[in-house]
């Protein structure tokens, strides 16, 4: 019951601060832009080239969805860090965390409510962006495979959820939201460097994005190990955030 009460509070805060709206609008814009740009790229290139004919390949629904997934892995990633880096650190800076945790509320429900609220923001934003991308892609380039499209978005969402969990951990560990964001981004960039090592790449959370691409392309390049590792990271980071917050002086 405590978690549900805190979750309601957190969701209200996400709406009040317009984070839910901002994330939804940003992902919708990129979801619509991907097929729109590809559909009209020949005309754009022709105008930019002042009559020079530019030979471009015929773009497919797969290209539009891959472009949208690229946006999720870049802009979506940054948006995820921005909305989560101050989830706990900001409350500690303002002293509101003391008020909440001084009541009969444990650090467990406190952290879990924040994780769930941020997950809701992510899911709503991704659903809005995905629907926009699917509809525009269908209208302009043809319908993508609906099952592969949904599966790819689920994998991308899980990858971003792991980023949220890491951000929450750093937000609990240090009393500075900028520092938490920088540390989270640093870990993500380090993961990108590690993905260049072939033996490690199949086990990293970022490998879920490659699995998403392969689903859209229909190549069937499964990354089950990365899926298991990503869920483990979400669990470990959440538990660690609870323990760190419990031991910290608010």
N, C-alpha and C positions, 0 to 999 in steps of 0.2 A: 504493500500500500504506500509506503514511504517513497519508493522509487517512482510510482505512478504520479504521486503529488509533485515530486521534483521534476518529473518529465513534463508535466503540464506547465509548470513554471518555466522550464527551459524552452519549450515550444512557443510559449507566449513571448518570451524574450527574443527568440529568433524572428518572430513576426514583427514585434515592436521595433527592433533594430533594422528591419527590412533585409536581413541577411537571406531569408528564404526567397524574397522577391528578387533580390539582386542575382543570386545564384541561378534562379530559374530563367531570368531574362538573359543573362550572359550565355548560358548553355543553349537557350532557344535561338539566340542570334547566330551562334556558330553552327547550330544544327541546320538552320535555314540557309546559311551562307554557303555551306559546303556544296550542295547540289546546284545552287544558283550560280556560283562562280564557274563551276565546271561546265554547266549547260551553256553559258554565254561567253565562255573564255575565247572561242574563235572570233566572235564579234569584237570583243574587247581588244584582242591582239591585233585585229585588222585595223581598228580605229587608232590604236597606239602606234602602229607601223605606217600610218598614213598611206594606206592603199597597198602596202606590201603584203602579199599572200603568205601566210604562215601555215604550214601543214602540221596539224595536230591530230593525235589519235582520237578515235571515237570513245568518249568517256562512257563508262558503264555505271550502273547502280553500285557496284562494288567499289569503284573509285570514290564515289560520293560518301559512302559509309566509312571507308578508310580515312578520308579526309576529316570526317567528324570525329573519329576515334583519335586521330592525331591531336585535334583540338582538346579532347578530353584529357589526353596524356600531358598536355602542356598548360593551356589556359585553365582547364578544369582542375589540374593539379595545384596550380597557384591559388585558385579560388578556394580550394579545400583547405590549404594551409592557412590562408588569411582568415577564414571563418572559425578555425579551430585553435589557432595558436594562443588566443587570449581567453579560451574557455574557462580555464582555472586560474591562470596567472593574473588576468585582469581582476578577477574577484578577490584575489589575495592582495593585489595592489590597492584596491578600493576598501578592503576590509570587510566586504560583504560575505566572504567565505567564512569568516569567524562567526558571523551572526547565524549563518545556516548550520554550521557544524557544531555550534555551541548548544543547539537544540538536540533532542534525542535523534540525531541523524548521523549515521556512520559515513565514513569516507567512501564505502562501497556503493551505496545507493546514490551518493552525490556524483561520483565519477560515471557510474552506469547511466544515470539520467542524462548526463551531458553527451556521452557517446551515442545514446539512442536518439537524442534530439538532433545532433549533427548528422547522424545517419538518415534521419527523416528528411532533413534539408537536402542532403545529397540525393536521396532517392527521388524526391519531388522534382528537383532541378533536372535530374537525368531523364526522368519520364517526360517532362516537358520538352527538353532538348531532343530526345529520341523520337518523340511523336512528330515534332516539327521536321526533323531530318527524314523520317520515313515517308511522311506525306509529300514533302517537296521532292524527294528523290523519286518517288513513284510518279508524280506528275511530270517531272522534267526529263527523267532518264529511264524510268521503268521501275517496277517493284523489285526491291531486294528480297532475298530469301528471309521470310519472317522469323523462322526458328533460329537461323544463324544470326540474324540481326538482334533478336532478344538475348540470345546466349552471349554474344559479343559484348553487349551493354552490361550484362550481369557480371562478366569477368572484369570489365573496366571499373565497374562500381565497387567490386570487392578490392581491387587494387587501391582505389582512392580511400576506401574504408580503412585499409592498413595504414595509409598515410595519416588519416584522422587519429587513429589509435596512437601512433608515434607522437603526433603533435600534442595529444592530451598528456602523454607521459612527460614530455619536456615541459609542458605548461604547468604540470604539477611539481616538477623538480625545481624549477627556477621561478623567481618572482618577477619575471620580465617577459611580456608577450612577444616583443621583438626578438629577444634571444631565443625563445621557444621556436619561433618561426624560422630563424636562421639555422638552428640546430636541425630542425626537421628537413629543411631544404638541403642541408649538408648531407644528411643521411641518404636522402633520395638521390642526390648527385653521386654519392659514393656507390650507391647501388647501381647507378648507370655505368660507372667505371668497372665495377665488378662483373657486370653483364657482358663485358668485352672478353672475359675469360671463359672460353667454351665449356670447361667442366662445371663452372658455377652457374652459368646462365639459366639452365633449366630449373634451378631451385629458387630463383629470386622472384619476389612479387612482381617486378616489372615484366617478368616473362609472361604474366597473364595477358598483357597487352599484345604480345606476339601471338599468343593463342587466340585472342580475339580477332586479330588480323587474319590468321589462318582459317578461322571459322567463316569469315566473310568471303575469303578467297576459295573456300571449299577444299583446302589442302589437307585438313584433318590432322594438323600438327599439335597433338595433345600435350599439355603440361600439367599432369596431375600432381607431380611433386611440388610444383610452384603453388598450386592450389592449397595443398596441405600446409606448406610453409607459411603461406599468407594468413590462413586461419589461425595458425599457431602464433604468429606475430601479433594479430589482433588480440588474442586471448592473453598472451604474455604481457603486452604493453598495457592492457587494461588492468590486469592484476597488479603489475608493477606500479602503475599510477596510483592505485588505491593504497598500496603499502607505503609509497613515497609520501603521499599526502598525509597519511596517518602519522608518519614520523616527523613531518616538517613542522616547524613553528610558524603558524599562520600569522 
